[in-house]
Amino acid sequence: MASSKLQALWNHPAGPKTIHFWAPTFKWGISIANVADFTKPTEMISYPQQVVIACTGIIWSRYSTVITPKNWNLFSVSVAMAGTGLYQLSRKIREDCFSDEKEATAASLEG
């Protein structure tokens, strides 16, 4: 049973014998690096970089479901890229747009 599933994976049109498997597999490095940056100070987060990561994830997650054969490896890494990019953008926007209001409110309450 397991060997037939492995055989099917091996011979799949988007399986390990094709670039359609390896390109998304190596793309996981971008998502992993973005997760590692979750602890990075928001001053070091780049808007253009995170917009590109989020948009790439959104576009390719859609594309991976309309192509034949469906590439679930590409879909999963693209969803991860979109999620991490959007999360980093939300961190950056919260810090840039809303932290000054908090500081101003705290300062006015103190003095």
Chimera marker file (.cmm) of the C-alpha trace (Angstrom):
<marker_set name="trace">
<marker id="1" x="0.000" y="0.000" z="0.000" r="1" g="1" b="0" radius="0.5"/>
<marker id="2" x="2.680" y="2.518" z="1.014" r="1" g="1" b="0" radius="0.5"/>
<marker id="3" x="4.912" y="1.556" z="-1.884" r="1" g="1" b="0" radius="0.5"/>
<marker id="4" x="2.087" y="2.122" z="-4.384" r="1" g="1" b="0" radius="0.5"/>
<marker id="5" x="1.504" y="5.624" z="-2.916" r="1" g="1" b="0" radius="0.5"/>
<marker id="6" x="5.220" y="6.375" z="-3.128" r="1" g="1" b="0" radius="0.5"/>
<marker id="7" x="5.258" y="5.053" z="-6.686" r="1" g="1" b="0" radius="0.5"/>
<marker id="8" x="2.306" y="7.307" z="-7.561" r="1" g="1" b="0" radius="0.5"/>
<marker id="9" x="4.063" y="10.321" z="-6.007" r="1" g="1" b="0" radius="0.5"/>
<marker id="10" x="7.308" y="9.511" z="-7.815" r="1" g="1" b="0" radius="0.5"/>
<marker id="11" x="5.561" y="9.230" z="-11.199" r="1" g="1" b="0" radius="0.5"/>
<marker id="12" x="3.176" y="12.182" z="-10.702" r="1" g="1" b="0" radius="0.5"/>
<marker id="13" x="3.461" y="14.946" z="-13.354" r="1" g="1" b="0" radius="0.5"/>
<marker id="14" x="4.396" y="17.357" z="-10.525" r="1" g="1" b="0" radius="0.5"/>
<marker id="15" x="6.462" y="14.774" z="-8.645" r="1" g="1" b="0" radius="0.5"/>
<marker id="16" x="10.125" y="14.719" z="-7.549" r="1" g="1" b="0" radius="0.5"/>
<marker id="17" x="11.356" y="13.924" z="-11.050" r="1" g="1" b="0" radius="0.5"/>
<marker id="18" x="10.213" y="17.363" z="-12.290" r="1" g="1" b="0" radius="0.5"/>
<marker id="19" x="10.999" y="21.021" z="-11.729" r="1" g="1" b="0" radius="0.5"/>
<marker id="20" x="7.349" y="21.429" z="-10.729" r="1" g="1" b="0" radius="0.5"/>
<marker id="21" x="8.235" y="19.708" z="-7.472" r="1" g="1" b="0" radius="0.5"/>
<marker id="22" x="11.659" y="21.173" z="-6.710" r="1" g="1" b="0" radius="0.5"/>
<marker id="23" x="10.985" y="24.863" z="-7.408" r="1" g="1" b="0" radius="0.5"/>
<marker id="24" x="8.194" y="25.117" z="-4.802" r="1" g="1" b="0" radius="0.5"/>
<marker id="25" x="10.174" y="22.949" z="-2.398" r="1" g="1" b="0" radius="0.5"/>
<marker id="26" x="13.093" y="25.383" z="-2.428" r="1" g="1" b="0" radius="0.5"/>
<marker id="27" x="10.652" y="28.302" z="-2.268" r="1" g="1" b="0" radius="0.5"/>
<marker id="28" x="9.903" y="27.175" z="1.309" r="1" g="1" b="0" radius="0.5"/>
<marker id="29" x="13.225" y="28.819" z="2.227" r="1" g="1" b="0" radius="0.5"/>
<marker id="30" x="11.645" y="32.250" z="1.676" r="1" g="1" b="0" radius="0.5"/>
<marker id="31" x="8.737" y="31.453" z="3.992" r="1" g="1" b="0" radius="0.5"/>
<marker id="32" x="11.015" y="29.974" z="6.635" r="1" g="1" b="0" radius="0.5"/>
<marker id="33" x="13.243" y="33.070" z="6.509" r="1" g="1" b="0" radius="0.5"/>
<marker id="34" x="10.174" y="35.283" z="6.831" r="1" g="1" b="0" radius="0.5"/>
<marker id="35" x="9.030" y="33.320" z="9.905" r="1" g="1" b="0" radius="0.5"/>
<marker id="36" x="12.509" y="33.730" z="11.395" r="1" g="1" b="0" radius="0.5"/>
<marker id="37" x="12.092" y="37.493" z="10.878" r="1" g="1" b="0" radius="0.5"/>
<marker id="38" x="8.956" y="37.603" z="13.059" r="1" g="1" b="0" radius="0.5"/>
<marker id="39" x="11.183" y="38.638" z="15.960" r="1" g="1" b="0" radius="0.5"/>
<marker id="40" x="13.021" y="41.260" z="13.914" r="1" g="1" b="0" radius="0.5"/>
<marker id="41" x="12.353" y="44.895" z="14.913" r="1" g="1" b="0" radius="0.5"/>
<marker id="42" x="9.715" y="46.449" z="12.684" r="1" g="1" b="0" radius="0.5"/>
<marker id="43" x="12.145" y="49.192" z="11.627" r="1" g="1" b="0" radius="0.5"/>
<marker id="44" x="14.016" y="46.518" z="9.688" r="1" g="1" b="0" radius="0.5"/>
<marker id="45" x="10.942" y="45.252" z="7.796" r="1" g="1" b="0" radius="0.5"/>
<marker id="46" x="10.776" y="46.390" z="4.177" r="1" g="1" b="0" radius="0.5"/>
<marker id="47" x="7.399" y="47.376" z="2.738" r="1" g="1" b="0" radius="0.5"/>
<marker id="48" x="8.375" y="46.561" z="-0.874" r="1" g="1" b="0" radius="0.5"/>
<marker id="49" x="9.822" y="43.176" z="0.063" r="1" g="1" b="0" radius="0.5"/>
<marker id="50" x="6.799" y="42.111" z="2.094" r="1" g="1" b="0" radius="0.5"/>
<marker id="51" x="4.327" y="43.376" z="-0.525" r="1" g="1" b="0" radius="0.5"/>
<marker id="52" x="6.120" y="41.277" z="-3.141" r="1" g="1" b="0" radius="0.5"/>
<marker id="53" x="6.159" y="38.208" z="-0.877" r="1" g="1" b="0" radius="0.5"/>
<marker id="54" x="2.440" y="38.581" z="-0.082" r="1" g="1" b="0" radius="0.5"/>
<marker id="55" x="1.406" y="39.238" z="-3.689" r="1" g="1" b="0" radius="0.5"/>
<marker id="56" x="3.549" y="36.399" z="-5.010" r="1" g="1" b="0" radius="0.5"/>
<marker id="57" x="1.905" y="34.065" z="-2.533" r="1" g="1" b="0" radius="0.5"/>
<marker id="58" x="-1.607" y="35.191" z="-3.448" r="1" g="1" b="0" radius="0.5"/>
<marker id="59" x="-1.044" y="35.026" z="-7.214" r="1" g="1" b="0" radius="0.5"/>
<marker id="60" x="0.737" y="31.653" z="-7.244" r="1" g="1" b="0" radius="0.5"/>
<marker id="61" x="-1.676" y="30.028" z="-4.798" r="1" g="1" b="0" radius="0.5"/>
<marker id="62" x="-4.482" y="30.781" z="-7.246" r="1" g="1" b="0" radius="0.5"/>
<marker id="63" x="-2.430" y="29.700" z="-10.267" r="1" g="1" b="0" radius="0.5"/>
<marker id="64" x="-1.452" y="26.397" z="-8.642" r="1" g="1" b="0" radius="0.5"/>
<marker id="65" x="-5.108" y="25.377" z="-8.427" r="1" g="1" b="0" radius="0.5"/>
<marker id="66" x="-6.061" y="26.170" z="-12.036" r="1" g="1" b="0" radius="0.5"/>
<marker id="67" x="-3.144" y="24.504" z="-13.809" r="1" g="1" b="0" radius="0.5"/>
<marker id="68" x="-3.160" y="20.853" z="-14.851" r="1" g="1" b="0" radius="0.5"/>
<marker id="69" x="-2.064" y="18.919" z="-12.915" r="1" g="1" b="0" radius="0.5"/>
<marker id="70" x="-2.856" y="20.811" z="-9.722" r="1" g="1" b="0" radius="0.5"/>
<marker id="71" x="0.370" y="21.470" z="-7.843" r="1" g="1" b="0" radius="0.5"/>
<marker id="72" x="-0.408" y="21.198" z="-4.126" r="1" g="1" b="0" radius="0.5"/>
<marker id="73" x="3.232" y="21.715" z="-3.147" r="1" g="1" b="0" radius="0.5"/>
<marker id="74" x="3.168" y="25.074" z="-4.947" r="1" g="1" b="0" radius="0.5"/>
<marker id="75" x="-0.212" y="25.876" z="-3.385" r="1" g="1" b="0" radius="0.5"/>
<marker id="76" x="0.957" y="25.200" z="0.167" r="1" g="1" b="0" radius="0.5"/>
<marker id="77" x="4.173" y="27.198" z="-0.105" r="1" g="1" b="0" radius="0.5"/>
<marker id="78" x="2.307" y="30.064" z="-1.769" r="1" g="1" b="0" radius="0.5"/>
<marker id="79" x="-0.277" y="30.192" z="1.012" r="1" g="1" b="0" radius="0.5"/>
<marker id="80" x="2.575" y="30.219" z="3.536" r="1" g="1" b="0" radius="0.5"/>
<marker id="81" x="4.286" y="33.056" z="1.635" r="1" g="1" b="0" radius="0.5"/>
<marker id="82" x="1.078" y="35.092" z="1.483" r="1" g="1" b="0" radius="0.5"/>
<marker id="83" x="0.433" y="34.518" z="5.180" r="1" g="1" b="0" radius="0.5"/>
<marker id="84" x="3.912" y="35.447" z="6.351" r="1" g="1" b="0" radius="0.5"/>
<marker id="85" x="4.073" y="38.483" z="4.056" r="1" g="1" b="0" radius="0.5"/>
<marker id="86" x="0.689" y="39.756" z="5.220" r="1" g="1" b="0" radius="0.5"/>
<marker id="87" x="1.628" y="39.196" z="8.857" r="1" g="1" b="0" radius="0.5"/>
<marker id="88" x="4.889" y="41.130" z="8.439" r="1" g="1" b="0" radius="0.5"/>
<marker id="89" x="3.014" y="43.949" z="6.679" r="1" g="1" b="0" radius="0.5"/>
<marker id="90" x="0.490" y="44.083" z="9.515" r="1" g="1" b="0" radius="0.5"/>
<marker id="91" x="3.329" y="44.354" z="12.057" r="1" g="1" b="0" radius="0.5"/>
<marker id="92" x="4.951" y="47.157" z="10.082" r="1" g="1" b="0" radius="0.5"/>
<marker id="93" x="1.688" y="49.076" z="9.536" r="1" g="1" b="0" radius="0.5"/>
<marker id="94" x="0.693" y="48.767" z="13.203" r="1" g="1" b="0" radius="0.5"/>
<marker id="95" x="4.067" y="50.122" z="14.277" r="1" g="1" b="0" radius="0.5"/>
<marker id="96" x="4.240" y="52.912" z="11.678" r="1" g="1" b="0" radius="0.5"/>
<marker id="97" x="0.629" y="54.096" z="11.800" r="1" g="1" b="0" radius="0.5"/>
<marker id="98" x="-0.673" y="53.316" z="15.253" r="1" g="1" b="0" radius="0.5"/>
<marker id="99" x="2.248" y="53.319" z="17.698" r="1" g="1" b="0" radius="0.5"/>
<marker id="100" x="2.579" y="57.144" z="17.635" r="1" g="1" b="0" radius="0.5"/>
<marker id="101" x="-1.033" y="57.474" z="18.752" r="1" g="1" b="0" radius="0.5"/>
<marker id="102" x="-0.375" y="55.157" z="21.696" r="1" g="1" b="0" radius="0.5"/>
<marker id="103" x="2.749" y="57.083" z="22.696" r="1" g="1" b="0" radius="0.5"/>
<marker id="104" x="0.934" y="60.428" z="22.404" r="1" g="1" b="0" radius="0.5"/>
<marker id="105" x="-1.993" y="59.125" z="24.463" r="1" g="1" b="0" radius="0.5"/>
<marker id="106" x="0.346" y="57.775" z="27.142" r="1" g="1" b="0" radius="0.5"/>
<marker id="107" x="2.283" y="61.053" z="27.259" r="1" g="1" b="0" radius="0.5"/>
<marker id="108" x="-0.900" y="63.118" z="27.601" r="1" g="1" b="0" radius="0.5"/>
<marker id="109" x="-2.151" y="60.884" z="30.403" r="1" g="1" b="0" radius="0.5"/>
<marker id="110" x="1.138" y="61.247" z="32.291" r="1" g="1" b="0" radius="0.5"/>
<marker id="111" x="1.432" y="64.964" z="32.078" r="1" g="1" b="0" radius="0.5"/>
<link id1="1" id2="2" r="1" g="1" b="0" radius="0.2"/>
<link id1="2" id2="3" r="1" g="1" b="0" radius="0.2"/>
<link id1="3" id2="4" r="1" g="1" b="0" radius="0.2"/>
<link id1="4" id2="5" r="1" g="1" b="0" radius="0.2"/>
<link id1="5" id2="6" r="1" g="1" b="0" radius="0.2"/>
<link id1="6" id2="7" r="1" g="1" b="0" radius="0.2"/>
<link id1="7" id2="8" r="1" g="1" b="0" radius="0.2"/>
<link id1="8" id2="9" r="1" g="1" b="0" radius="0.2"/>
<link id1="9" id2="10" r="1" g="1" b="0" radius="0.2"/>
<link id1="10" id2="11" r="1" g="1" b="0" radius="0.2"/>
<link id1="11" id2="12" r="1" g="1" b="0" radius="0.2"/>
<link id1="12" id2="13" r="1" g="1" b="0" radius="0.2"/>
<link id1="13" id2="14" r="1" g="1" b="0" radius="0.2"/>
<link id1="14" id2="15" r="1" g="1" b="0" radius="0.2"/>
<link id1="15" id2="16" r="1" g="1" b="0" radius="0.2"/>
<link id1="16" id2="17" r="1" g="1" b="0" radius="0.2"/>
<link id1="17" id2="18" r="1" g="1" b="0" radius="0.2"/>
<link id1="18" id2="19" r="1" g="1" b="0" radius="0.2"/>
<link id1="19" id2="20" r="1" g="1" b="0" radius="0.2"/>
<link id1="20" id2="21" r="1" g="1" b="0" radius="0.2"/>
<link id1="21" id2="22" r="1" g="1" b="0" radius="0.2"/>
<link id1="22" id2="23" r="1" g="1" b="0" radius="0.2"/>
<link id1="23" id2="24" r="1" g="1" b="0" radius="0.2"/>
<link id1="24" id2="25" r="1" g="1" b="0" radius="0.2"/>
<link id1="25" id2="26" r="1" g="1" b="0" radius="0.2"/>
<link id1="26" id2="27" r="1" g="1" b="0" radius="0.2"/>
<link id1="27" id2="28" r="1" g="1" b="0" radius="0.2"/>
<link id1="28" id2="29" r="1" g="1" b="0" radius="0.2"/>
<link id1="29" id2="30" r="1" g="1" b="0" radius="0.2"/>
<link id1="30" id2="31" r="1" g="1" b="0" radius="0.2"/>
<link id1="31" id2="32" r="1" g="1" b="0" radius="0.2"/>
<link id1="32" id2="33" r="1" g="1" b="0" radius="0.2"/>
<link id1="33" id2="34" r="1" g="1" b="0" radius="0.2"/>
<link id1="34" id2="35" r="1" g="1" b="0" radius="0.2"/>
<link id1="35" id2="36" r="1" g="1" b="0" radius="0.2"/>
<link id1="36" id2="37" r="1" g="1" b="0" radius="0.2"/>
<link id1="37" id2="38" r="1" g="1" b="0" radius="0.2"/>
<link id1="38" id2="39" r="1" g="1" b="0" radius="0.2"/>
<link id1="39" id2="40" r="1" g="1" b="0" radius="0.2"/>
<link id1="40" id2="41" r="1" g="1" b="0" radius="0.2"/>
<link id1="41" id2="42" r="1" g="1" b="0" radius="0.2"/>
<link id1="42" id2="43" r="1" g="1" b="0" radius="0.2"/>
<link id1="43" id2="44" r="1" g="1" b="0" radius="0.2"/>
<link id1="44" id2="45" r="1" g="1" b="0" radius="0.2"/>
<link id1="45" id2="46" r="1" g="1" b="0" radius="0.2"/>
<link id1="46" id2="47" r="1" g="1" b="0" radius="0.2"/>
<link id1="47" id2="48" r="1" g="1" b="0" radius="0.2"/>
<link id1="48" id2="49" r="1" g="1" b="0" radius="0.2"/>
<link id1="49" id2="50" r="1" g="1" b="0" radius="0.2"/>
<link id1="50" id2="51" r="1" g="1" b="0" radius="0.2"/>
<link id1="51" id2="52" r="1" g="1" b="0" radius="0.2"/>
<link id1="52" id2="53" r="1" g="1" b="0" radius="0.2"/>
<link id1="53" id2="54" r="1" g="1" b="0" radius="0.2"/>
<link id1="54" id2="55" r="1" g="1" b="0" radius="0.2"/>
<link id1="55" id2="56" r="1" g="1" b="0" radius="0.2"/>
<link id1="56" id2="57" r="1" g="1" b="0" radius="0.2"/>
<link id1="57" id2="58" r="1" g="1" b="0" radius="0.2"/>
<link id1="58" id2="59" r="1" g="1" b="0" radius="0.2"/>
<link id1="59" id2="60" r="1" g="1" b="0" radius="0.2"/>
<link id1="60" id2="61" r="1" g="1" b="0" radius="0.2"/>
<link id1="61" id2="62" r="1" g="1" b="0" radius="0.2"/>
<link id1="62" id2="63" r="1" g="1" b="0" radius="0.2"/>
<link id1="63" id2="64" r="1" g="1" b="0" radius="0.2"/>
<link id1="64" id2="65" r="1" g="1" b="0" radius="0.2"/>
<link id1="65" id2="66" r="1" g="1" b="0" radius="0.2"/>
<link id1="66" id2="67" r="1" g="1" b="0" radius="0.2"/>
<link id1="67" id2="68" r="1" g="1" b="0" radius="0.2"/>
<link id1="68" id2="69" r="1" g="1" b="0" radius="0.2"/>
<link id1="69" id2="70" r="1" g="1" b="0" radius="0.2"/>
<link id1="70" id2="71" r="1" g="1" b="0" radius="0.2"/>
<link id1="71" id2="72" r="1" g="1" b="0" radius="0.2"/>
<link id1="72" id2="73" r="1" g="1" b="0" radius="0.2"/>
<link id1="73" id2="74" r="1" g="1" b="0" radius="0.2"/>
<link id1="74" id2="75" r="1" g="1" b="0" radius="0.2"/>
<link id1="75" id2="76" r="1" g="1" b="0" radius="0.2"/>
<link id1="76" id2="77" r="1" g="1" b="0" radius="0.2"/>
<link id1="77" id2="78" r="1" g="1" b="0" radius="0.2"/>
<link id1="78" id2="79" r="1" g="1" b="0" radius="0.2"/>
<link id1="79" id2="80" r="1" g="1" b="0" radius="0.2"/>
<link id1="80" id2="81" r="1" g="1" b="0" radius="0.2"/>
<link id1="81" id2="82" r="1" g="1" b="0" radius="0.2"/>
<link id1="82" id2="83" r="1" g="1" b="0" radius="0.2"/>
<link id1="83" id2="84" r="1" g="1" b="0" radius="0.2"/>
<link id1="84" id2="85" r="1" g="1" b="0" radius="0.2"/>
<link id1="85" id2="86" r="1" g="1" b="0" radius="0.2"/>
<link id1="86" id2="87" r="1" g="1" b="0" radius="0.2"/>
<link id1="87" id2="88" r="1" g="1" b="0" radius="0.2"/>
<link id1="88" id2="89" r="1" g="1" b="0" radius="0.2"/>
<link id1="89" id2="90" r="1" g="1" b="0" radius="0.2"/>
<link id1="90" id2="91" r="1" g="1" b="0" radius="0.2"/>
<link id1="91" id2="92" r="1" g="1" b="0" radius="0.2"/>
<link id1="92" id2="93" r="1" g="1" b="0" radius="0.2"/>
<link id1="93" id2="94" r="1" g="1" b="0" radius="0.2"/>
<link id1="94" id2="95" r="1" g="1" b="0" radius="0.2"/>
<link id1="95" id2="96" r="1" g="1" b="0" radius="0.2"/>
<link id1="96" id2="97" r="1" g="1" b="0" radius="0.2"/>
<link id1="97" id2="98" r="1" g="1" b="0" radius="0.2"/>
<link id1="98" id2="99" r="1" g="1" b="0" radius="0.2"/>
<link id1="99" id2="100" r="1" g="1" b="0" radius="0.2"/>
<link id1="100" id2="101" r="1" g="1" b="0" radius="0.2"/>
<link id1="101" id2="102" r="1" g="1" b="0" radius="0.2"/>
<link id1="102" id2="103" r="1" g="1" b="0" radius="0.2"/>
<link id1="103" id2="104" r="1" g="1" b="0" radius="0.2"/>
<link id1="104" id2="105" r="1" g="1" b="0" radius="0.2"/>
<link id1="105" id2="106" r="1" g="1" b="0" radius="0.2"/>
<link id1="106" id2="107" r="1" g="1" b="0" radius="0.2"/>
<link id1="107" id2="108" r="1" g="1" b="0" radius="0.2"/>
<link id1="108" id2="109" r="1" g="1" b="0" radius="0.2"/>
<link id1="109" id2="110" r="1" g="1" b="0" radius="0.2"/>
<link id1="110" id2="111" r="1" g="1" b="0" radius="0.2"/>
</marker_set>
